């Protein structure tokens, strides 16, 4: 199996790149930063994307600690509305790491 060439210190940039994932996840983060405390349905409606797409994106963002669910997913009962907010400190950290790798700092 071929190995990818990796520059020195690439791990520093890899975490933020994986955390933001794709344009959909980045859009969810941006929308929640401006409109904290929304449900999956509200996010989907505002961004005009299916709820399952939102659910998948939110799940990935929670796994990397960029999004916070209230109540937490392991505590929420079926049918209970879960509201989502951005962990601004974590997002800012990831953005700063990318900026350093890109030479912005």
ABEGO torsion letter per residue (X at the ends): XBBBBBBBGAAAAAAAAAAAGBAAAAAAAAAAAABBGBBAAAAAAAAGBBAAAAAAAAAAAAAAGABBBOBBAAABBBGBBBBBBBBAAAAAAAAAAAAAAAGAX
